[in-house]
Amino acid sequence: SAVTWLGFFPNSEQIITASKDGSIRIWNIN
């Protein structure tokens, strides 16, 4: 499903995405 929202924390190595189907994922970017 397409990502509809993306958030990140300035002091973190993670981003959070939310999709149109209601799923939320946390991604490690290191």
Secondary structure as GFF3:
##gff-version 3
##sequence-region A 1 30
A	DSSP	beta_strand	3	8	.	.	.	ID=ss1
A	DSSP	beta_strand	14	19	.	.	.	ID=ss2
A	DSSP	beta_strand	24	28	.	.	.	ID=ss3
###
